[in-house]
Amino acid sequence: MDFDDITLGEIEEIEDYAGLPISKIGDETPGVIKLRIALAWIMKRRTNTAFTIDDARKMTASELTQFFAETPLKKD
């Protein structure tokens, strides 16, 4: 997924859920997991409109890692 394809509304949803700016996504700070959960939710929702934030929250840490490994954010 090309990071430039994320809409401003989707970024707003991610930041609203996490309470952090999306620029903190790579940081290892308290609360960043909410950013990662929200990003997984938004990305999966694009191909499965029934996928919810609760579905993303149920992912294990290894599932989340695997998902991001299989769906790298491209910033070209």
Phi and psi restraints in degrees (range 20) as a CNS / XPLOR table:
assign (resid 1 and name C) (resid 2 and name N)
       (resid 2 and name CA) (resid 2 and name C) 1.0 -81.8 20.0 2
assign (resid 2 and name N) (resid 2 and name CA)
       (resid 2 and name C) (resid 3 and name N) 1.0 120.5 20.0 2
assign (resid 2 and name C) (resid 3 and name N)
       (resid 3 and name CA) (resid 3 and name C) 1.0 -55.6 20.0 2
assign (resid 3 and name N) (resid 3 and name CA)
       (resid 3 and name C) (resid 4 and name N) 1.0 -29.3 20.0 2
assign (resid 3 and name C) (resid 4 and name N)
       (resid 4 and name CA) (resid 4 and name C) 1.0 -67.6 20.0 2
assign (resid 4 and name N) (resid 4 and name CA)
       (resid 4 and name C) (resid 5 and name N) 1.0 -14.8 20.0 2
assign (resid 4 and name C) (resid 5 and name N)
       (resid 5 and name CA) (resid 5 and name C) 1.0 -84.1 20.0 2
assign (resid 5 and name N) (resid 5 and name CA)
       (resid 5 and name C) (resid 6 and name N) 1.0 -11.0 20.0 2
assign (resid 5 and name C) (resid 6 and name N)
       (resid 6 and name CA) (resid 6 and name C) 1.0 -71.3 20.0 2
assign (resid 6 and name N) (resid 6 and name CA)
       (resid 6 and name C) (resid 7 and name N) 1.0 128.2 20.0 2
assign (resid 6 and name C) (resid 7 and name N)
       (resid 7 and name CA) (resid 7 and name C) 1.0 -76.7 20.0 2
assign (resid 7 and name N) (resid 7 and name CA)
       (resid 7 and name C) (resid 8 and name N) 1.0 160.8 20.0 2
assign (resid 7 and name C) (resid 8 and name N)
       (resid 8 and name CA) (resid 8 and name C) 1.0 -60.8 20.0 2
assign (resid 8 and name N) (resid 8 and name CA)
       (resid 8 and name C) (resid 9 and name N) 1.0 -36.6 20.0 2
assign (resid 8 and name C) (resid 9 and name N)
       (resid 9 and name CA) (resid 9 and name C) 1.0 -64.1 20.0 2
assign (resid 9 and name N) (resid 9 and name CA)
       (resid 9 and name C) (resid 10 and name N) 1.0 -38.5 20.0 2
assign (resid 9 and name C) (resid 10 and name N)
       (resid 10 and name CA) (resid 10 and name C) 1.0 -67.7 20.0 2
assign (resid 10 and name N) (resid 10 and name CA)
       (resid 10 and name C) (resid 11 and name N) 1.0 -39.9 20.0 2
assign (resid 10 and name C) (resid 11 and name N)
       (resid 11 and name CA) (resid 11 and name C) 1.0 -62.0 20.0 2
assign (resid 11 and name N) (resid 11 and name CA)
       (resid 11 and name C) (resid 12 and name N) 1.0 -41.1 20.0 2
assign (resid 11 and name C) (resid 12 and name N)
       (resid 12 and name CA) (resid 12 and name C) 1.0 -60.4 20.0 2
assign (resid 12 and name N) (resid 12 and name CA)
       (resid 12 and name C) (resid 13 and name N) 1.0 -43.9 20.0 2
assign (resid 12 and name C) (resid 13 and name N)
       (resid 13 and name CA) (resid 13 and name C) 1.0 -61.6 20.0 2
assign (resid 13 and name N) (resid 13 and name CA)
       (resid 13 and name C) (resid 14 and name N) 1.0 -42.9 20.0 2
assign (resid 13 and name C) (resid 14 and name N)
       (resid 14 and name CA) (resid 14 and name C) 1.0 -62.5 20.0 2
assign (resid 14 and name N) (resid 14 and name CA)
       (resid 14 and name C) (resid 15 and name N) 1.0 -48.5 20.0 2
assign (resid 14 and name C) (resid 15 and name N)
       (resid 15 and name CA) (resid 15 and name C) 1.0 -67.8 20.0 2
assign (resid 15 and name N) (resid 15 and name CA)
       (resid 15 and name C) (resid 16 and name N) 1.0 -36.9 20.0 2
assign (resid 15 and name C) (resid 16 and name N)
       (resid 16 and name CA) (resid 16 and name C) 1.0 -62.3 20.0 2
assign (resid 16 and name N) (resid 16 and name CA)
       (resid 16 and name C) (resid 17 and name N) 1.0 -44.2 20.0 2
assign (resid 16 and name C) (resid 17 and name N)
       (resid 17 and name CA) (resid 17 and name C) 1.0 -65.9 20.0 2
assign (resid 17 and name N) (resid 17 and name CA)
       (resid 17 and name C) (resid 18 and name N) 1.0 -45.3 20.0 2
assign (resid 17 and name C) (resid 18 and name N)
       (resid 18 and name CA) (resid 18 and name C) 1.0 -81.6 20.0 2
assign (resid 18 and name N) (resid 18 and name CA)
       (resid 18 and name C) (resid 19 and name N) 1.0 -27.3 20.0 2
assign (resid 18 and name C) (resid 19 and name N)
       (resid 19 and name CA) (resid 19 and name C) 1.0 72.2 20.0 2
assign (resid 19 and name N) (resid 19 and name CA)
       (resid 19 and name C) (resid 20 and name N) 1.0 19.7 20.0 2
assign (resid 19 and name C) (resid 20 and name N)
       (resid 20 and name CA) (resid 20 and name C) 1.0 -137.4 20.0 2
assign (resid 20 and name N) (resid 20 and name CA)
       (resid 20 and name C) (resid 21 and name N) 1.0 153.2 20.0 2
assign (resid 20 and name C) (resid 21 and name N)
       (resid 21 and name CA) (resid 21 and name C) 1.0 -70.8 20.0 2
assign (resid 21 and name N) (resid 21 and name CA)
       (resid 21 and name C) (resid 22 and name N) 1.0 146.3 20.0 2
assign (resid 21 and name C) (resid 22 and name N)
       (resid 22 and name CA) (resid 22 and name C) 1.0 -61.2 20.0 2
assign (resid 22 and name N) (resid 22 and name CA)
       (resid 22 and name C) (resid 23 and name N) 1.0 -21.7 20.0 2
assign (resid 22 and name C) (resid 23 and name N)
       (resid 23 and name CA) (resid 23 and name C) 1.0 -62.5 20.0 2
assign (resid 23 and name N) (resid 23 and name CA)
       (resid 23 and name C) (resid 24 and name N) 1.0 -15.3 20.0 2
assign (resid 23 and name C) (resid 24 and name N)
       (resid 24 and name CA) (resid 24 and name C) 1.0 -87.5 20.0 2
assign (resid 24 and name N) (resid 24 and name CA)
       (resid 24 and name C) (resid 25 and name N) 1.0 1.8 20.0 2
assign (resid 24 and name C) (resid 25 and name N)
       (resid 25 and name CA) (resid 25 and name C) 1.0 -54.4 20.0 2
assign (resid 25 and name N) (resid 25 and name CA)
       (resid 25 and name C) (resid 26 and name N) 1.0 -34.4 20.0 2
assign (resid 25 and name C) (resid 26 and name N)
       (resid 26 and name CA) (resid 26 and name C) 1.0 -91.4 20.0 2
assign (resid 26 and name N) (resid 26 and name CA)
       (resid 26 and name C) (resid 27 and name N) 1.0 -6.6 20.0 2
assign (resid 26 and name C) (resid 27 and name N)
       (resid 27 and name CA) (resid 27 and name C) 1.0 -75.5 20.0 2
assign (resid 27 and name N) (resid 27 and name CA)
       (resid 27 and name C) (resid 28 and name N) 1.0 152.2 20.0 2
assign (resid 27 and name C) (resid 28 and name N)
       (resid 28 and name CA) (resid 28 and name C) 1.0 -103.7 20.0 2
assign (resid 28 and name N) (resid 28 and name CA)
       (resid 28 and name C) (resid 29 and name N) 1.0 69.9 20.0 2
assign (resid 28 and name C) (resid 29 and name N)
       (resid 29 and name CA) (resid 29 and name C) 1.0 -123.3 20.0 2
assign (resid 29 and name N) (resid 29 and name CA)
       (resid 29 and name C) (resid 30 and name N) 1.0 159.2 20.0 2
assign (resid 29 and name C) (resid 30 and name N)
       (resid 30 and name CA) (resid 30 and name C) 1.0 -55.9 20.0 2
assign (resid 30 and name N) (resid 30 and name CA)
       (resid 30 and name C) (resid 31 and name N) 1.0 135.4 20.0 2
assign (resid 30 and name C) (resid 31 and name N)
       (resid 31 and name CA) (resid 31 and name C) 1.0 93.9 20.0 2
assign (resid 31 and name N) (resid 31 and name CA)
       (resid 31 and name C) (resid 32 and name N) 1.0 -12.7 20.0 2
assign (resid 31 and name C) (resid 32 and name N)
       (resid 32 and name CA) (resid 32 and name C) 1.0 -66.2 20.0 2
assign (resid 32 and name N) (resid 32 and name CA)
       (resid 32 and name C) (resid 33 and name N) 1.0 -25.3 20.0 2
assign (resid 32 and name C) (resid 33 and name N)
       (resid 33 and name CA) (resid 33 and name C) 1.0 -60.6 20.0 2
assign (resid 33 and name N) (resid 33 and name CA)
       (resid 33 and name C) (resid 34 and name N) 1.0 -33.6 20.0 2
assign (resid 33 and name C) (resid 34 and name N)
       (resid 34 and name CA) (resid 34 and name C) 1.0 -63.8 20.0 2
assign (resid 34 and name N) (resid 34 and name CA)
       (resid 34 and name C) (resid 35 and name N) 1.0 -35.8 20.0 2
assign (resid 34 and name C) (resid 35 and name N)
       (resid 35 and name CA) (resid 35 and name C) 1.0 -63.1 20.0 2
assign (resid 35 and name N) (resid 35 and name CA)
       (resid 35 and name C) (resid 36 and name N) 1.0 -44.0 20.0 2
assign (resid 35 and name C) (resid 36 and name N)
       (resid 36 and name CA) (resid 36 and name C) 1.0 -67.3 20.0 2
assign (resid 36 and name N) (resid 36 and name CA)
       (resid 36 and name C) (resid 37 and name N) 1.0 -40.5 20.0 2
assign (resid 36 and name C) (resid 37 and name N)
       (resid 37 and name CA) (resid 37 and name C) 1.0 -60.7 20.0 2
assign (resid 37 and name N) (resid 37 and name CA)
       (resid 37 and name C) (resid 38 and name N) 1.0 -47.5 20.0 2
assign (resid 37 and name C) (resid 38 and name N)
       (resid 38 and name CA) (resid 38 and name C) 1.0 -64.5 20.0 2
assign (resid 38 and name N) (resid 38 and name CA)
       (resid 38 and name C) (resid 39 and name N) 1.0 -38.5 20.0 2
assign (resid 38 and name C) (resid 39 and name N)
       (resid 39 and name CA) (resid 39 and name C) 1.0 -66.1 20.0 2
assign (resid 39 and name N) (resid 39 and name CA)
       (resid 39 and name C) (resid 40 and name N) 1.0 -42.5 20.0 2
assign (resid 39 and name C) (resid 40 and name N)
       (resid 40 and name CA) (resid 40 and name C) 1.0 -60.8 20.0 2
assign (resid 40 and name N) (resid 40 and name CA)
       (resid 40 and name C) (resid 41 and name N) 1.0 -42.4 20.0 2
assign (resid 40 and name C) (resid 41 and name N)
       (resid 41 and name CA) (resid 41 and name C) 1.0 -58.6 20.0 2
assign (resid 41 and name N) (resid 41 and name CA)
       (resid 41 and name C) (resid 42 and name N) 1.0 -50.7 20.0 2
assign (resid 41 and name C) (resid 42 and name N)
       (resid 42 and name CA) (resid 42 and name C) 1.0 -62.2 20.0 2
assign (resid 42 and name N) (resid 42 and name CA)
       (resid 42 and name C) (resid 43 and name N) 1.0 -44.6 20.0 2
assign (resid 42 and name C) (resid 43 and name N)
       (resid 43 and name CA) (resid 43 and name C) 1.0 -66.9 20.0 2
assign (resid 43 and name N) (resid 43 and name CA)
       (resid 43 and name C) (resid 44 and name N) 1.0 -43.6 20.0 2
assign (resid 43 and name C) (resid 44 and name N)
       (resid 44 and name CA) (resid 44 and name C) 1.0 -70.4 20.0 2
assign (resid 44 and name N) (resid 44 and name CA)
       (resid 44 and name C) (resid 45 and name N) 1.0 -32.3 20.0 2
assign (resid 44 and name C) (resid 45 and name N)
       (resid 45 and name CA) (resid 45 and name C) 1.0 -63.8 20.0 2
assign (resid 45 and name N) (resid 45 and name CA)
       (resid 45 and name C) (resid 46 and name N) 1.0 -26.9 20.0 2
assign (resid 45 and name C) (resid 46 and name N)
       (resid 46 and name CA) (resid 46 and name C) 1.0 -63.5 20.0 2
assign (resid 46 and name N) (resid 46 and name CA)
       (resid 46 and name C) (resid 47 and name N) 1.0 -32.1 20.0 2
assign (resid 46 and name C) (resid 47 and name N)
       (resid 47 and name CA) (resid 47 and name C) 1.0 -105.1 20.0 2
assign (resid 47 and name N) (resid 47 and name CA)
       (resid 47 and name C) (resid 48 and name N) 1.0 -12.2 20.0 2
assign (resid 47 and name C) (resid 48 and name N)
       (resid 48 and name CA) (resid 48 and name C) 1.0 -142.7 20.0 2
assign (resid 48 and name N) (resid 48 and name CA)
       (resid 48 and name C) (resid 49 and name N) 1.0 93.2 20.0 2
assign (resid 48 and name C) (resid 49 and name N)
       (resid 49 and name CA) (resid 49 and name C) 1.0 -63.6 20.0 2
assign (resid 49 and name N) (resid 49 and name CA)
       (resid 49 and name C) (resid 50 and name N) 1.0 -14.6 20.0 2
assign (resid 49 and name C) (resid 50 and name N)
       (resid 50 and name CA) (resid 50 and name C) 1.0 -85.5 20.0 2
assign (resid 50 and name N) (resid 50 and name CA)
       (resid 50 and name C) (resid 51 and name N) 1.0 -8.1 20.0 2
assign (resid 50 and name C) (resid 51 and name N)
       (resid 51 and name CA) (resid 51 and name C) 1.0 -70.5 20.0 2
assign (resid 51 and name N) (resid 51 and name CA)
       (resid 51 and name C) (resid 52 and name N) 1.0 126.4 20.0 2
assign (resid 51 and name C) (resid 52 and name N)
       (resid 52 and name CA) (resid 52 and name C) 1.0 -110.0 20.0 2
assign (resid 52 and name N) (resid 52 and name CA)
       (resid 52 and name C) (resid 53 and name N) 1.0 168.1 20.0 2
assign (resid 52 and name C) (resid 53 and name N)
       (resid 53 and name CA) (resid 53 and name C) 1.0 -60.5 20.0 2
assign (resid 53 and name N) (resid 53 and name CA)
       (resid 53 and name C) (resid 54 and name N) 1.0 -35.2 20.0 2
assign (resid 53 and name C) (resid 54 and name N)
       (resid 54 and name CA) (resid 54 and name C) 1.0 -66.1 20.0 2
assign (resid 54 and name N) (resid 54 and name CA)
       (resid 54 and name C) (resid 55 and name N) 1.0 -35.6 20.0 2
assign (resid 54 and name C) (resid 55 and name N)
       (resid 55 and name CA) (resid 55 and name C) 1.0 -61.5 20.0 2
assign (resid 55 and name N) (resid 55 and name CA)
       (resid 55 and name C) (resid 56 and name N) 1.0 -42.7 20.0 2
assign (resid 55 and name C) (resid 56 and name N)
       (resid 56 and name CA) (resid 56 and name C) 1.0 -65.0 20.0 2
assign (resid 56 and name N) (resid 56 and name CA)
       (resid 56 and name C) (resid 57 and name N) 1.0 -38.3 20.0 2
assign (resid 56 and name C) (resid 57 and name N)
       (resid 57 and name CA) (resid 57 and name C) 1.0 -67.2 20.0 2
assign (resid 57 and name N) (resid 57 and name CA)
       (resid 57 and name C) (resid 58 and name N) 1.0 -23.5 20.0 2
assign (resid 57 and name C) (resid 58 and name N)
       (resid 58 and name CA) (resid 58 and name C) 1.0 -82.6 20.0 2
assign (resid 58 and name N) (resid 58 and name CA)
       (resid 58 and name C) (resid 59 and name N) 1.0 -8.7 20.0 2
assign (resid 58 and name C) (resid 59 and name N)
       (resid 59 and name CA) (resid 59 and name C) 1.0 -67.1 20.0 2
assign (resid 59 and name N) (resid 59 and name CA)
       (resid 59 and name C) (resid 60 and name N) 1.0 142.5 20.0 2
assign (resid 59 and name C) (resid 60 and name N)
       (resid 60 and name CA) (resid 60 and name C) 1.0 -79.0 20.0 2
assign (resid 60 and name N) (resid 60 and name CA)
       (resid 60 and name C) (resid 61 and name N) 1.0 165.6 20.0 2
assign (resid 60 and name C) (resid 61 and name N)
       (resid 61 and name CA) (resid 61 and name C) 1.0 -59.9 20.0 2
assign (resid 61 and name N) (resid 61 and name CA)
       (resid 61 and name C) (resid 62 and name N) 1.0 -39.1 20.0 2
assign (resid 61 and name C) (resid 62 and name N)
       (resid 62 and name CA) (resid 62 and name C) 1.0 -69.8 20.0 2
assign (resid 62 and name N) (resid 62 and name CA)
       (resid 62 and name C) (resid 63 and name N) 1.0 -35.5 20.0 2
assign (resid 62 and name C) (resid 63 and name N)
       (resid 63 and name CA) (resid 63 and name C) 1.0 -64.8 20.0 2
assign (resid 63 and name N) (resid 63 and name CA)
       (resid 63 and name C) (resid 64 and name N) 1.0 -40.8 20.0 2
assign (resid 63 and name C) (resid 64 and name N)
       (resid 64 and name CA) (resid 64 and name C) 1.0 -65.0 20.0 2
assign (resid 64 and name N) (resid 64 and name CA)
       (resid 64 and name C) (resid 65 and name N) 1.0 -44.0 20.0 2
assign (resid 64 and name C) (resid 65 and name N)
       (resid 65 and name CA) (resid 65 and name C) 1.0 -61.2 20.0 2
assign (resid 65 and name N) (resid 65 and name CA)
       (resid 65 and name C) (resid 66 and name N) 1.0 -45.0 20.0 2
assign (resid 65 and name C) (resid 66 and name N)
       (resid 66 and name CA) (resid 66 and name C) 1.0 -64.4 20.0 2
assign (resid 66 and name N) (resid 66 and name CA)
       (resid 66 and name C) (resid 67 and name N) 1.0 -41.8 20.0 2
assign (resid 66 and name C) (resid 67 and name N)
       (resid 67 and name CA) (resid 67 and name C) 1.0 -59.3 20.0 2
assign (resid 67 and name N) (resid 67 and name CA)
       (resid 67 and name C) (resid 68 and name N) 1.0 -47.0 20.0 2
assign (resid 67 and name C) (resid 68 and name N)
       (resid 68 and name CA) (resid 68 and name C) 1.0 -68.7 20.0 2
assign (resid 68 and name N) (resid 68 and name CA)
       (resid 68 and name C) (resid 69 and name N) 1.0 -30.9 20.0 2
assign (resid 68 and name C) (resid 69 and name N)
       (resid 69 and name CA) (resid 69 and name C) 1.0 -67.5 20.0 2
assign (resid 69 and name N) (resid 69 and name CA)
       (resid 69 and name C) (resid 70 and name N) 1.0 -37.3 20.0 2
assign (resid 69 and name C) (resid 70 and name N)
       (resid 70 and name CA) (resid 70 and name C) 1.0 -82.1 20.0 2
assign (resid 70 and name N) (resid 70 and name CA)
       (resid 70 and name C) (resid 71 and name N) 1.0 -20.5 20.0 2
assign (resid 70 and name C) (resid 71 and name N)
       (resid 71 and name CA) (resid 71 and name C) 1.0 -127.3 20.0 2
assign (resid 71 and name N) (resid 71 and name CA)
       (resid 71 and name C) (resid 72 and name N) 1.0 67.8 20.0 2
assign (resid 71 and name C) (resid 72 and name N)
       (resid 72 and name CA) (resid 72 and name C) 1.0 -67.2 20.0 2
assign (resid 72 and name N) (resid 72 and name CA)
       (resid 72 and name C) (resid 73 and name N) 1.0 145.6 20.0 2
assign (resid 72 and name C) (resid 73 and name N)
       (resid 73 and name CA) (resid 73 and name C) 1.0 -79.7 20.0 2
assign (resid 73 and name N) (resid 73 and name CA)
       (resid 73 and name C) (resid 74 and name N) 1.0 123.6 20.0 2
assign (resid 73 and name C) (resid 74 and name N)
       (resid 74 and name CA) (resid 74 and name C) 1.0 -97.4 20.0 2
assign (resid 74 and name N) (resid 74 and name CA)
       (resid 74 and name C) (resid 75 and name N) 1.0 128.7 20.0 2
assign (resid 74 and name C) (resid 75 and name N)
       (resid 75 and name CA) (resid 75 and name C) 1.0 -126.1 20.0 2
assign (resid 75 and name N) (resid 75 and name CA)
       (resid 75 and name C) (resid 76 and name N) 1.0 80.8 20.0 2
